[in-house]
Structure formats: C-alpha cells, structure tokens
Amino acid sequence: MPSFLDGGLMLGGNPWSCDCSLVWVGHWLRRWIRESLQLHRSAPEPQVIQAVREAVCSDPRTERRTPLVDLHPETLSCHASALSGGSAPPPSNPWALLVLLTPAALLVN
C-alpha cells in the first residue's frame, strides 16, 4: 500500500517484480528528476531522491532488488511490443503523476 508524503506519493514498499511492464516508470522517474533540476535549478530535496530510490522491484529469479529509476529496457532484454503493451500504461497526463511525487515546497517558488 503506498504511503503519502506532504504533497507527494511514496512508491516504496510495493511488491513489484522487475519486468518490462515497469520500464516506463523508471523512464518517467528519470525524466521527472531531470526536469525538476531544469525547472527549479536545484536538486530535489534529499528525502525526495531517497523516496525515488526506495521504490524498488525484485528480480523473480534472483530476488535482487533494483530501484525503479534504474530500470532500462536493455537491462531486462525488453522488446518494443513488451514496452508498448504493458499491464500499466503510462499516465495520459504525466504532470498529474509529477504533482503526486513532488513535495508542495518544490511547486511554490
């Protein structure tokens, strides 16, 4: 069950299995961090980066845990069909997810 931060959603503690259906989440998180740096001209707060790193999945064969932000299609040997037909499509409005993950303090200049 996800827990909430002030103005954000923590994704850690979920029993995700590392597979191609989660690659879009890793891509989105990397883009979100990069865009946060560009928009705010400073790194996101340490607890935000920690929360992003705590969102992990486990390899079903080895039980190795990998942060979702570190998932890449080439690491998992994903094919284009697996990336586009995953069980959880990317949000139609990525800003909605940004608001969930961004502490309110980062949204106010």
Gaussian input, Z-matrix of N, CA and C with variables (Angstrom, degrees):
# hf/3-21g

backbone

0 1
 N
 C     1     B1
 C     2     B2     1     A1
 N     3     B3     2     A2     1     D1
 C     4     B4     3     A3     2     D2
 C     5     B5     4     A4     3     D3
 N     6     B6     5     A5     4     D4
 C     7     B7     6     A6     5     D5
 C     8     B8     7     A7     6     D6
 N     9     B9     8     A8     7     D7
 C    10    B10     9     A9     8     D8
 C    11    B11    10    A10     9     D9
 N    12    B12    11    A11    10    D10
 C    13    B13    12    A12    11    D11
 C    14    B14    13    A13    12    D12
 N    15    B15    14    A14    13    D13
 C    16    B16    15    A15    14    D14
 C    17    B17    16    A16    15    D15
 N    18    B18    17    A17    16    D16
 C    19    B19    18    A18    17    D17
 C    20    B20    19    A19    18    D18
 N    21    B21    20    A20    19    D19
 C    22    B22    21    A21    20    D20
 C    23    B23    22    A22    21    D21
 N    24    B24    23    A23    22    D22
 C    25    B25    24    A24    23    D23
 C    26    B26    25    A25    24    D24
 N    27    B27    26    A26    25    D25
 C    28    B28    27    A27    26    D26
 C    29    B29    28    A28    27    D27
 N    30    B30    29    A29    28    D28
 C    31    B31    30    A30    29    D29
 C    32    B32    31    A31    30    D30
 N    33    B33    32    A32    31    D31
 C    34    B34    33    A33    32    D32
 C    35    B35    34    A34    33    D33
 N    36    B36    35    A35    34    D34
 C    37    B37    36    A36    35    D35
 C    38    B38    37    A37    36    D36
 N    39    B39    38    A38    37    D37
 C    40    B40    39    A39    38    D38
 C    41    B41    40    A40    39    D39
 N    42    B42    41    A41    40    D40
 C    43    B43    42    A42    41    D41
 C    44    B44    43    A43    42    D42
 N    45    B45    44    A44    43    D43
 C    46    B46    45    A45    44    D44
 C    47    B47    46    A46    45    D45
 N    48    B48    47    A47    46    D46
 C    49    B49    48    A48    47    D47
 C    50    B50    49    A49    48    D48
 N    51    B51    50    A50    49    D49
 C    52    B52    51    A51    50    D50
 C    53    B53    52    A52    51    D51
 N    54    B54    53    A53    52    D52
 C    55    B55    54    A54    53    D53
 C    56    B56    55    A55    54    D54
 N    57    B57    56    A56    55    D55
 C    58    B58    57    A57    56    D56
 C    59    B59    58    A58    57    D57
 N    60    B60    59    A59    58    D58
 C    61    B61    60    A60    59    D59
 C    62    B62    61    A61    60    D60
 N    63    B63    62    A62    61    D61
 C    64    B64    63    A63    62    D62
 C    65    B65    64    A64    63    D63
 N    66    B66    65    A65    64    D64
 C    67    B67    66    A66    65    D65
 C    68    B68    67    A67    66    D66
 N    69    B69    68    A68    67    D67
 C    70    B70    69    A69    68    D68
 C    71    B71    70    A70    69    D69
 N    72    B72    71    A71    70    D70
 C    73    B73    72    A72    71    D71
 C    74    B74    73    A73    72    D72
 N    75    B75    74    A74    73    D73
 C    76    B76    75    A75    74    D74
 C    77    B77    76    A76    75    D75
 N    78    B78    77    A77    76    D76
 C    79    B79    78    A78    77    D77
 C    80    B80    79    A79    78    D78
 N    81    B81    80    A80    79    D79
 C    82    B82    81    A81    80    D80
 C    83    B83    82    A82    81    D81
 N    84    B84    83    A83    82    D82
 C    85    B85    84    A84    83    D83
 C    86    B86    85    A85    84    D84
 N    87    B87    86    A86    85    D85
 C    88    B88    87    A87    86    D86
 C    89    B89    88    A88    87    D87
 N    90    B90    89    A89    88    D88
 C    91    B91    90    A90    89    D89
 C    92    B92    91    A91    90    D90
 N    93    B93    92    A92    91    D91
 C    94    B94    93    A93    92    D92
 C    95    B95    94    A94    93    D93
 N    96    B96    95    A95    94    D94
 C    97    B97    96    A96    95    D95
 C    98    B98    97    A97    96    D96
 N    99    B99    98    A98    97    D97
 C   100   B100    99    A99    98    D98
 C   101   B101   100   A100    99    D99
 N   102   B102   101   A101   100   D100
 C   103   B103   102   A102   101   D101
 C   104   B104   103   A103   102   D102
 N   105   B105   104   A104   103   D103
 C   106   B106   105   A105   104   D104
 C   107   B107   106   A106   105   D105
 N   108   B108   107   A107   106   D106
 C   109   B109   108   A108   107   D107
 C   110   B110   109   A109   108   D108
 N   111   B111   110   A110   109   D109
 C   112   B112   111   A111   110   D110
 C   113   B113   112   A112   111   D111
 N   114   B114   113   A113   112   D112
 C   115   B115   114   A114   113   D113
 C   116   B116   115   A115   114   D114
 N   117   B117   116   A116   115   D115
 C   118   B118   117   A117   116   D116
 C   119   B119   118   A118   117   D117
 N   120   B120   119   A119   118   D118
 C   121   B121   120   A120   119   D119
 C   122   B122   121   A121   120   D120
 N   123   B123   122   A122   121   D121
 C   124   B124   123   A123   122   D122
 C   125   B125   124   A124   123   D123
 N   126   B126   125   A125   124   D124
 C   127   B127   126   A126   125   D125
 C   128   B128   127   A127   126   D126
 N   129   B129   128   A128   127   D127
 C   130   B130   129   A129   128   D128
 C   131   B131   130   A130   129   D129
 N   132   B132   131   A131   130   D130
 C   133   B133   132   A132   131   D131
 C   134   B134   133   A133   132   D132
 N   135   B135   134   A134   133   D133
 C   136   B136   135   A135   134   D134
 C   137   B137   136   A136   135   D135
 N   138   B138   137   A137   136   D136
 C   139   B139   138   A138   137   D137
 C   140   B140   139   A139   138   D138
 N   141   B141   140   A140   139   D139
 C   142   B142   141   A141   140   D140
 C   143   B143   142   A142   141   D141
 N   144   B144   143   A143   142   D142
 C   145   B145   144   A144   143   D143
 C   146   B146   145   A145   144   D144
 N   147   B147   146   A146   145   D145
 C   148   B148   147   A147   146   D146
 C   149   B149   148   A148   147   D147
 N   150   B150   149   A149   148   D148
 C   151   B151   150   A150   149   D149
 C   152   B152   151   A151   150   D150
 N   153   B153   152   A152   151   D151
 C   154   B154   153   A153   152   D152
 C   155   B155   154   A154   153   D153
 N   156   B156   155   A155   154   D154
 C   157   B157   156   A156   155   D155
 C   158   B158   157   A157   156   D156
 N   159   B159   158   A158   157   D157
 C   160   B160   159   A159   158   D158
 C   161   B161   160   A160   159   D159
 N   162   B162   161   A161   160   D160
 C   163   B163   162   A162   161   D161
 C   164   B164   163   A163   162   D162
 N   165   B165   164   A164   163   D163
 C   166   B166   165   A165   164   D164
 C   167   B167   166   A166   165   D165
 N   168   B168   167   A167   166   D166
 C   169   B169   168   A168   167   D167
 C   170   B170   169   A169   168   D168
 N   171   B171   170   A170   169   D169
 C   172   B172   171   A171   170   D170
 C   173   B173   172   A172   171   D171
 N   174   B174   173   A173   172   D172
 C   175   B175   174   A174   173   D173
 C   176   B176   175   A175   174   D174
 N   177   B177   176   A176   175   D175
 C   178   B178   177   A177   176   D176
 C   179   B179   178   A178   177   D177
 N   180   B180   179   A179   178   D178
 C   181   B181   180   A180   179   D179
 C   182   B182   181   A181   180   D180
 N   183   B183   182   A182   181   D181
 C   184   B184   183   A183   182   D182
 C   185   B185   184   A184   183   D183
 N   186   B186   185   A185   184   D184
 C   187   B187   186   A186   185   D185
 C   188   B188   187   A187   186   D186
 N   189   B189   188   A188   187   D187
 C   190   B190   189   A189   188   D188
 C   191   B191   190   A190   189   D189
 N   192   B192   191   A191   190   D190
 C   193   B193   192   A192   191   D191
 C   194   B194   193   A193   192   D192
 N   195   B195   194   A194   193   D193
 C   196   B196   195   A195   194   D194
 C   197   B197   196   A196   195   D195
 N   198   B198   197   A197   196   D196
 C   199   B199   198   A198   197   D197
 C   200   B200   199   A199   198   D198
 N   201   B201   200   A200   199   D199
 C   202   B202   201   A201   200   D200
 C   203   B203   202   A202   201   D201
 N   204   B204   203   A203   202   D202
 C   205   B205   204   A204   203   D203
 C   206   B206   205   A205   204   D204
 N   207   B207   206   A206   205   D205
 C   208   B208   207   A207   206   D206
 C   209   B209   208   A208   207   D207
 N   210   B210   209   A209   208   D208
 C   211   B211   210   A210   209   D209
 C   212   B212   211   A211   210   D210
 N   213   B213   212   A212   211   D211
 C   214   B214   213   A213   212   D212
 C   215   B215   214   A214   213   D213
 N   216   B216   215   A215   214   D214
 C   217   B217   216   A216   215   D215
 C   218   B218   217   A217   216   D216
 N   219   B219   218   A218   217   D217
 C   220   B220   219   A219   218   D218
 C   221   B221   220   A220   219   D219
 N   222   B222   221   A221   220   D220
 C   223   B223   222   A222   221   D221
 C   224   B224   223   A223   222   D222
 N   225   B225   224   A224   223   D223
 C   226   B226   225   A225   224   D224
 C   227   B227   226   A226   225   D225
 N   228   B228   227   A227   226   D226
 C   229   B229   228   A228   227   D227
 C   230   B230   229   A229   228   D228
 N   231   B231   230   A230   229   D229
 C   232   B232   231   A231   230   D230
 C   233   B233   232   A232   231   D231
 N   234   B234   233   A233   232   D232
 C   235   B235   234   A234   233   D233
 C   236   B236   235   A235   234   D234
 N   237   B237   236   A236   235   D235
 C   238   B238   237   A237   236   D236
 C   239   B239   238   A238   237   D237
 N   240   B240   239   A239   238   D238
 C   241   B241   240   A240   239   D239
 C   242   B242   241   A241   240   D240
 N   243   B243   242   A242   241   D241
 C   244   B244   243   A243   242   D242
 C   245   B245   244   A244   243   D243
 N   246   B246   245   A245   244   D244
 C   247   B247   246   A246   245   D245
 C   248   B248   247   A247   246   D246
 N   249   B249   248   A248   247   D247
 C   250   B250   249   A249   248   D248
 C   251   B251   250   A250   249   D249
 N   252   B252   251   A251   250   D250
 C   253   B253   252   A252   251   D251
 C   254   B254   253   A253   252   D252
 N   255   B255   254   A254   253   D253
 C   256   B256   255   A255   254   D254
 C   257   B257   256   A256   255   D255
 N   258   B258   257   A257   256   D256
 C   259   B259   258   A258   257   D257
 C   260   B260   259   A259   258   D258
 N   261   B261   260   A260   259   D259
 C   262   B262   261   A261   260   D260
 C   263   B263   262   A262   261   D261
 N   264   B264   263   A263   262   D262
 C   265   B265   264   A264   263   D263
 C   266   B266   265   A265   264   D264
 N   267   B267   266   A266   265   D265
 C   268   B268   267   A267   266   D266
 C   269   B269   268   A268   267   D267
 N   270   B270   269   A269   268   D268
 C   271   B271   270   A270   269   D269
 C   272   B272   271   A271   270   D270
 N   273   B273   272   A272   271   D271
 C   274   B274   273   A273   272   D272
 C   275   B275   274   A274   273   D273
 N   276   B276   275   A275   274   D274
 C   277   B277   276   A276   275   D275
 C   278   B278   277   A277   276   D276
 N   279   B279   278   A278   277   D277
 C   280   B280   279   A279   278   D278
 C   281   B281   280   A280   279   D279
 N   282   B282   281   A281   280   D280
 C   283   B283   282   A282   281   D281
 C   284   B284   283   A283   282   D282
 N   285   B285   284   A284   283   D283
 C   286   B286   285   A285   284   D284
 C   287   B287   286   A286   285   D285
 N   288   B288   287   A287   286   D286
 C   289   B289   288   A288   287   D287
 C   290   B290   289   A289   288   D288
 N   291   B291   290   A290   289   D289
 C   292   B292   291   A291   290   D290
 C   293   B293   292   A292   291   D291
 N   294   B294   293   A293   292   D292
 C   295   B295   294   A294   293   D293
 C   296   B296   295   A295   294   D294
 N   297   B297   296   A296   295   D295
 C   298   B298   297   A297   296   D296
 C   299   B299   298   A298   297   D297
 N   300   B300   299   A299   298   D298
 C   301   B301   300   A300   299   D299
 C   302   B302   301   A301   300   D300
 N   303   B303   302   A302   301   D301
 C   304   B304   303   A303   302   D302
 C   305   B305   304   A304   303   D303
 N   306   B306   305   A305   304   D304
 C   307   B307   306   A306   305   D305
 C   308   B308   307   A307   306   D306
 N   309   B309   308   A308   307   D307
 C   310   B310   309   A309   308   D308
 C   311   B311   310   A310   309   D309
 N   312   B312   311   A311   310   D310
 C   313   B313   312   A312   311   D311
 C   314   B314   313   A313   312   D312
 N   315   B315   314   A314   313   D313
 C   316   B316   315   A315   314   D314
 C   317   B317   316   A316   315   D315
 N   318   B318   317   A317   316   D316
 C   319   B319   318   A318   317   D317
 C   320   B320   319   A319   318   D318
 N   321   B321   320   A320   319   D319
 C   322   B322   321   A321   320   D320
 C   323   B323   322   A322   321   D321
 N   324   B324   323   A323   322   D322
 C   325   B325   324   A324   323   D323
 C   326   B326   325   A325   324   D324

   B1=1.4525
   B2=1.5255
   B3=1.3287
   B4=1.4632
   B5=1.5233
   B6=1.3077
   B7=1.4581
   B8=1.5236
   B9=1.3108
   B10=1.4545
   B11=1.5122
   B12=1.3268
   B13=1.4544
   B14=1.5163
   B15=1.3062
   B16=1.4537
   B17=1.5237
   B18=1.3127
   B19=1.4610
   B20=1.5075
   B21=1.3393
   B22=1.4542
   B23=1.5156
   B24=1.2921
   B25=1.4573
   B26=1.5160
   B27=1.3315
   B28=1.4622
   B29=1.5199
   B30=1.3318
   B31=1.4545
   B32=1.5225
   B33=1.3252
   B34=1.4571
   B35=1.5189
   B36=1.3382
   B37=1.4545
   B38=1.5197
   B39=1.3130
   B40=1.4592
   B41=1.5236
   B42=1.3269
   B43=1.4702
   B44=1.5268
   B45=1.3287
   B46=1.4527
   B47=1.5168
   B48=1.3147
   B49=1.4569
   B50=1.5280
   B51=1.3332
   B52=1.4637
   B53=1.5266
   B54=1.3054
   B55=1.4620
   B56=1.5240
   B57=1.2905
   B58=1.4652
   B59=1.5283
   B60=1.3196
   B61=1.4628
   B62=1.5302
   B63=1.3370
   B64=1.4676
   B65=1.5243
   B66=1.3202
   B67=1.4646
   B68=1.5236
   B69=1.3165
   B70=1.4634
   B71=1.5213
   B72=1.3384
   B73=1.4690
   B74=1.5279
   B75=1.3389
   B76=1.4630
   B77=1.5165
   B78=1.3403
   B79=1.4621
   B80=1.5241
   B81=1.3134
   B82=1.4680
   B83=1.5208
   B84=1.3306
   B85=1.4640
   B86=1.5305
   B87=1.3278
   B88=1.4754
   B89=1.5238
   B90=1.3368
   B91=1.4627
   B92=1.5211
   B93=1.3263
   B94=1.4569
   B95=1.5251
   B96=1.3369
   B97=1.4662
   B98=1.5205
   B99=1.3460
   B100=1.4711
   B101=1.5336
   B102=1.3289
   B103=1.4633
   B104=1.5216
   B105=1.3271
   B106=1.4669
   B107=1.5193
   B108=1.3347
   B109=1.4607
   B110=1.5219
   B111=1.3457
   B112=1.4617
   B113=1.5270
   B114=1.3147
   B115=1.4612
   B116=1.5227
   B117=1.3252
   B118=1.4591
   B119=1.5238
   B120=1.3362
   B121=1.4607
   B122=1.5274
   B123=1.3090
   B124=1.4626
   B125=1.5184
   B126=1.2962
   B127=1.4613
   B128=1.5249
   B129=1.3405
   B130=1.4646
   B131=1.5264
   B132=1.3022
   B133=1.4594
   B134=1.5249
   B135=1.3463
   B136=1.4708
   B137=1.5263
   B138=1.3321
   B139=1.4627
   B140=1.5239
   B141=1.3283
   B142=1.4551
   B143=1.5263
   B144=1.3331
   B145=1.4675
   B146=1.5235
   B147=1.3184
   B148=1.4610
   B149=1.5276
   B150=1.3323
   B151=1.4682
   B152=1.5228
   B153=1.3363
   B154=1.4661
   B155=1.5303
   B156=1.3222
   B157=1.4723
   B158=1.5321
   B159=1.3415
   B160=1.4663
   B161=1.5291
   B162=1.3063
   B163=1.4649
   B164=1.5239
   B165=1.3357
   B166=1.4527
   B167=1.5266
   B168=1.3173
   B169=1.4607
   B170=1.5167
   B171=1.3262
   B172=1.4654
   B173=1.5161
   B174=1.3315
   B175=1.4578
   B176=1.5227
   B177=1.3364
   B178=1.4646
   B179=1.5305
   B180=1.3329
   B181=1.4703
   B182=1.5255
   B183=1.3297
   B184=1.4651
   B185=1.5309
   B186=1.3329
   B187=1.4679
   B188=1.5269
   B189=1.3407
   B190=1.4705
   B191=1.5243
   B192=1.3232
   B193=1.4667
   B194=1.5315
   B195=1.3311
   B196=1.4621
   B197=1.5242
   B198=1.3308
   B199=1.4670
   B200=1.5366
   B201=1.3252
   B202=1.4646
   B203=1.5192
   B204=1.3186
   B205=1.4617
   B206=1.5299
   B207=1.3308
   B208=1.4632
   B209=1.5286
   B210=1.3366
   B211=1.4696
   B212=1.5220
   B213=1.3188
   B214=1.4590
   B215=1.5264
   B216=1.3309
   B217=1.4658
   B218=1.5210
   B219=1.3349
   B220=1.4629
   B221=1.5315
   B222=1.3228
   B223=1.4601
   B224=1.5277
   B225=1.3209
   B226=1.4659
   B227=1.5205
   B228=1.3263
   B229=1.4714
   B230=1.5259
   B231=1.3117
   B232=1.4625
   B233=1.5242
   B234=1.2972
   B235=1.4614
   B236=1.5199
   B237=1.2982
   B238=1.4667
   B239=1.5267
   B240=1.3227
   B241=1.4561
   B242=1.5227
   B243=1.3251
   B244=1.4591
   B245=1.5187
   B246=1.3304
   B247=1.4639
   B248=1.5122
   B249=1.3216
   B250=1.4603
   B251=1.5161
   B252=1.3159
   B253=1.4541
   B254=1.5081
   B255=1.3282
   B256=1.4540
   B257=1.5148
   B258=1.3169
   B259=1.4514
   B260=1.5214
   B261=1.3287
   B262=1.4587
   B263=1.5214
   B264=1.3289
   B265=1.4590
   B266=1.5155
   B267=1.3268
   B268=1.4495
   B269=1.5248
   B270=1.3179
   B271=1.4586
   B272=1.5248
   B273=1.3315
   B274=1.4524
   B275=1.5247
   B276=1.3141
   B277=1.4469
   B278=1.5259
   B279=1.3469
   B280=1.4603
   B281=1.5192
   B282=1.3281
   B283=1.4610
   B284=1.5110
   B285=1.3334
   B286=1.4582
   B287=1.5220
   B288=1.3271
   B289=1.4517
   B290=1.5240
   B291=1.3186
   B292=1.4586
   B293=1.5221
   B294=1.3175
   B295=1.4602
   B296=1.5217
   B297=1.3229
   B298=1.4572
   B299=1.5174
   B300=1.3229
   B301=1.4572
   B302=1.5207
   B303=1.3028
   B304=1.4481
   B305=1.5287
   B306=1.3294
   B307=1.4605
   B308=1.5204
   B309=1.2833
   B310=1.4607
   B311=1.5237
   B312=1.3291
   B313=1.4618
   B314=1.5148
   B315=1.3304
   B316=1.4596
   B317=1.5192
   B318=1.3158
   B319=1.4529
   B320=1.5137
   B321=1.3176
   B322=1.4673
   B323=1.5227
   B324=1.3039
   B325=1.4842
   B326=1.4932
   A1=108.91
   A2=118.42
   A3=119.53
   A4=111.60
   A5=116.20
   A6=120.30
   A7=108.02
   A8=116.57
   A9=120.71
   A10=112.13
   A11=115.75
   A12=124.84
   A13=106.58
   A14=116.99
   A15=119.85
   A16=108.53
   A17=116.95
   A18=121.65
   A19=114.95
   A20=119.77
   A21=120.34
   A22=112.73
   A23=115.32
   A24=122.96
   A25=108.73
   A26=116.78
   A27=120.45
   A28=108.13
   A29=116.26
   A30=121.88
   A31=112.49
   A32=118.67
   A33=122.22
   A34=112.24
   A35=115.62
   A36=120.66
   A37=114.70
   A38=117.31
   A39=120.67
   A40=109.53
   A41=117.92
   A42=120.89
   A43=113.38
   A44=116.88
   A45=120.81
   A46=111.34
   A47=115.52
   A48=122.65
   A49=107.26
   A50=116.81
   A51=120.86
   A52=109.53
   A53=116.37
   A54=120.87
   A55=108.50
   A56=115.23
   A57=120.98
   A58=113.48
   A59=117.51
   A60=119.29
   A61=112.33
   A62=118.49
   A63=121.86
   A64=113.59
   A65=117.65
   A66=120.55
   A67=111.17
   A68=117.71
   A69=120.30
   A70=111.27
   A71=118.09
   A72=120.84
   A73=109.27
   A74=116.69
   A75=119.95
   A76=112.02
   A77=116.11
   A78=120.88
   A79=110.21
   A80=116.81
   A81=120.97
   A82=110.60
   A83=117.89
   A84=120.87
   A85=111.47
   A86=116.82
   A87=119.45
   A88=110.68
   A89=117.21
   A90=121.13
   A91=110.37
   A92=117.48
   A93=121.80
   A94=110.66
   A95=117.95
   A96=121.14
   A97=110.30
   A98=116.87
   A99=121.03
   A100=110.72
   A101=117.04
   A102=119.95
   A103=111.79
   A104=117.31
   A105=120.19
   A106=110.39
   A107=116.59
   A108=120.38
   A109=111.20
   A110=116.37
   A111=120.43
   A112=111.54
   A113=117.29
   A114=121.08
   A115=112.67
   A116=116.71
   A117=120.48
   A118=113.09
   A119=115.94
   A120=122.47
   A121=112.86
   A122=115.84
   A123=121.08
   A124=107.83
   A125=115.76
   A126=120.55
   A127=109.79
   A128=116.47
   A129=118.55
   A130=109.67
   A131=116.53
   A132=121.34
   A133=110.28
   A134=117.29
   A135=120.77
   A136=113.77
   A137=118.43
   A138=119.61
   A139=111.55
   A140=117.84
   A141=121.06
   A142=109.65
   A143=116.60
   A144=120.72
   A145=109.61
   A146=117.79
   A147=120.95
   A148=110.86
   A149=117.18
   A150=120.72
   A151=110.84
   A152=117.12
   A153=120.76
   A154=109.57
   A155=118.57
   A156=122.29
   A157=112.14
   A158=117.68
   A159=121.04
   A160=112.78
   A161=117.43
   A162=120.72
   A163=106.93
   A164=117.22
   A165=121.78
   A166=111.17
   A167=113.49
   A168=121.17
   A169=107.08
   A170=116.28
   A171=121.19
   A172=109.95
   A173=115.21
   A174=120.70
   A175=107.29
   A176=118.51
   A177=120.35
   A178=113.69
   A179=117.71
   A180=120.19
   A181=112.13
   A182=116.84
   A183=120.67
   A184=113.27
   A185=117.03
   A186=124.17
   A187=112.62
   A188=116.68
   A189=121.47
   A190=108.27
   A191=116.34
   A192=122.12
   A193=109.40
   A194=115.16
   A195=121.50
   A196=108.66
   A197=118.32
   A198=119.29
   A199=109.67
   A200=117.09
   A201=121.01
   A202=111.04
   A203=117.66
   A204=121.54
   A205=111.24
   A206=117.51
   A207=121.64
   A208=113.55
   A209=118.09
   A210=120.25
   A211=110.30
   A212=115.76
   A213=122.48
   A214=108.00
   A215=118.41
   A216=120.05
   A217=113.14
   A218=117.81
   A219=119.34
   A220=111.64
   A221=118.12
   A222=121.39
   A223=111.06
   A224=115.78
   A225=120.85
   A226=112.82
   A227=117.56
   A228=122.41
   A229=111.60
   A230=115.57
   A231=121.04
   A232=110.45
   A233=115.13
   A234=122.35
   A235=107.87
   A236=117.55
   A237=122.21
   A238=111.71
   A239=119.14
   A240=120.68
   A241=111.32
   A242=117.80
   A243=120.55
   A244=111.09
   A245=116.46
   A246=119.65
   A247=112.06
   A248=118.16
   A249=120.03
   A250=112.90
   A251=119.21
   A252=120.73
   A253=113.35
   A254=117.53
   A255=121.01
   A256=112.51
   A257=115.77
   A258=120.84
   A259=112.22
   A260=118.08
   A261=121.22
   A262=108.81
   A263=118.00
   A264=119.58
   A265=111.49
   A266=116.93
   A267=119.10
   A268=109.77
   A269=116.81
   A270=118.99
   A271=110.66
   A272=116.29
   A273=120.02
   A274=110.80
   A275=116.89
   A276=121.63
   A277=108.44
   A278=118.62
   A279=119.96
   A280=113.27
   A281=118.77
   A282=120.64
   A283=111.29
   A284=118.21
   A285=120.73
   A286=110.10
   A287=117.97
   A288=121.36
   A289=110.13
   A290=117.66
   A291=121.79
   A292=110.02
   A293=116.91
   A294=120.64
   A295=109.65
   A296=117.70
   A297=120.38
   A298=112.45
   A299=117.27
   A300=120.73
   A301=113.66
   A302=118.76
   A303=122.51
   A304=110.76
   A305=117.75
   A306=118.70
   A307=110.65
   A308=116.01
   A309=121.56
   A310=111.86
   A311=117.76
   A312=120.77
   A313=112.36
   A314=118.03
   A315=120.32
   A316=111.74
   A317=117.48
   A318=120.68
   A319=112.57
   A320=117.13
   A321=121.96
   A322=108.25
   A323=116.84
   A324=120.29
   A325=110.14
   D1=125.33
   D2=179.25
   D3=-66.19
   D4=150.19
   D5=174.82
   D6=-115.21
   D7=162.69
   D8=-173.83
   D9=-110.88
   D10=141.91
   D11=169.02
   D12=-99.15
   D13=167.45
   D14=174.12
   D15=-61.18
   D16=108.06
   D17=178.78
   D18=80.04
   D19=10.46
   D20=-177.86
   D21=-151.59
   D22=174.37
   D23=-179.35
   D24=-121.05
   D25=127.69
   D26=176.89
   D27=-93.35
   D28=128.77
   D29=-176.16
   D30=-95.28
   D31=-8.65
   D32=-177.98
   D33=-66.45
   D34=158.57
   D35=176.88
   D36=85.88
   D37=7.69
   D38=178.47
   D39=-95.45
   D40=144.73
   D41=-176.81
   D42=-85.92
   D43=58.92
   D44=-177.67
   D45=-79.18
   D46=142.32
   D47=174.70
   D48=-99.08
   D49=129.50
   D50=-179.00
   D51=-67.00
   D52=111.06
   D53=174.34
   D54=-152.33
   D55=176.78
   D56=-173.49
   D57=-62.18
   D58=-22.87
   D59=-178.85
   D60=-69.82
   D61=-13.92
   D62=179.16
   D63=-100.70
   D64=-4.28
   D65=-177.14
   D66=-58.22
   D67=-38.18
   D68=-179.39
   D69=-61.73
   D70=-32.54
   D71=179.48
   D72=-66.55
   D73=-45.61
   D74=177.47
   D75=-59.97
   D76=-43.58
   D77=178.11
   D78=-61.47
   D79=-44.84
   D80=-179.03
   D81=-63.24
   D82=-43.92
   D83=-179.61
   D84=-62.93
   D85=-42.58
   D86=177.40
   D87=-61.57
   D88=-43.81
   D89=179.33
   D90=-64.76
   D91=-41.16
   D92=-179.56
   D93=-61.49
   D94=-44.73
   D95=178.49
   D96=-63.12
   D97=-45.06
   D98=179.65
   D99=-60.97
   D100=-45.69
   D101=-179.41
   D102=-68.71
   D103=-33.86
   D104=176.38
   D105=-62.06
   D106=-40.88
   D107=177.54
   D108=-62.97
   D109=-41.02
   D110=-178.84
   D111=-69.57
   D112=-42.00
   D113=-176.81
   D114=-72.28
   D115=-40.77
   D116=-172.59
   D117=-102.35
   D118=-6.06
   D119=178.43
   D120=55.53
   D121=23.10
   D122=173.30
   D123=-153.07
   D124=158.54
   D125=-179.15
   D126=-67.78
   D127=147.80
   D128=173.38
   D129=-57.94
   D130=156.36
   D131=-179.30
   D132=-56.33
   D133=147.44
   D134=-177.32
   D135=-54.06
   D136=-37.58
   D137=-179.19
   D138=-68.94
   D139=-26.04
   D140=176.41
   D141=-71.21
   D142=-46.10
   D143=177.58
   D144=-62.10
   D145=-41.55
   D146=178.10
   D147=-61.64
   D148=-42.56
   D149=178.73
   D150=-62.88
   D151=-39.96
   D152=177.70
   D153=-63.64
   D154=-42.82
   D155=-179.18
   D156=-69.62
   D157=-24.98
   D158=-179.40
   D159=-80.81
   D160=-12.89
   D161=175.58
   D162=-78.84
   D163=100.39
   D164=-173.44
   D165=-123.19
   D166=162.16
   D167=171.01
   D168=-125.52
   D169=164.62
   D170=-179.92
   D171=-118.28
   D172=138.77
   D173=174.09
   D174=-71.00
   D175=123.79
   D176=-176.62
   D177=-63.48
   D178=-24.51
   D179=-178.98
   D180=-85.52
   D181=-44.08
   D182=-173.05
   D183=-105.55
   D184=-12.71
   D185=-174.83
   D186=63.96
   D187=14.91
   D188=176.27
   D189=-68.55
   D190=133.51
   D191=-178.96
   D192=-94.23
   D193=135.38
   D194=-179.36
   D195=-131.37
   D196=129.67
   D197=174.38
   D198=-59.92
   D199=138.58
   D200=-179.89
   D201=-57.45
   D202=-33.25
   D203=-179.56
   D204=-64.91
   D205=-19.19
   D206=179.34
   D207=-96.42
   D208=3.22
   D209=178.77
   D210=-76.85
   D211=130.41
   D212=177.60
   D213=-132.54
   D214=143.82
   D215=-177.92
   D216=-59.19
   D217=-36.66
   D218=-178.53
   D219=-69.19
   D220=-29.45
   D221=177.67
   D222=-67.28
   D223=-36.94
   D224=-177.85
   D225=-94.54
   D226=2.67
   D227=-176.75
   D228=56.42
   D229=46.96
   D230=-179.68
   D231=-81.21
   D232=145.43
   D233=175.45
   D234=-104.74
   D235=157.77
   D236=-177.06
   D237=-53.55
   D238=-39.10
   D239=-178.46
   D240=-65.29
   D241=-34.86
   D242=178.50
   D243=-70.64
   D244=-33.14
   D245=-178.99
   D246=-74.13
   D247=-31.01
   D248=-177.43
   D249=-93.17
   D250=-16.69
   D251=-176.78
   D252=-115.49
   D253=31.33
   D254=-178.28
   D255=-65.33
   D256=165.64
   D257=-178.13
   D258=-72.23
   D259=-21.74
   D260=179.63
   D261=-126.50
   D262=98.98
   D263=-178.60
   D264=-67.34
   D265=155.25
   D266=178.11
   D267=-63.93
   D268=152.17
   D269=-179.87
   D270=-61.74
   D271=144.75
   D272=179.74
   D273=-69.32
   D274=-25.84
   D275=177.86
   D276=-123.45
   D277=95.93
   D278=-176.89
   D279=-62.24
   D280=-21.64
   D281=177.81
   D282=-66.32
   D283=-28.63
   D284=177.65
   D285=-63.27
   D286=-43.12
   D287=178.20
   D288=-69.45
   D289=-35.12
   D290=177.56
   D291=-59.10
   D292=-43.48
   D293=-179.98
   D294=-63.21
   D295=-37.54
   D296=178.98
   D297=-66.93
   D298=-33.38
   D299=-175.37
   D300=-94.78
   D301=-13.43
   D302=-175.05
   D303=-95.98
   D304=122.94
   D305=174.20
   D306=-59.37
   D307=145.40
   D308=-177.85
   D309=-54.43
   D310=-33.84
   D311=-179.24
   D312=-61.77
   D313=-29.01
   D314=179.58
   D315=-79.36
   D316=-20.74
   D317=-178.53
   D318=-82.41
   D319=-18.84
   D320=-177.25
   D321=-106.16
   D322=125.67
   D323=176.83
   D324=-91.25

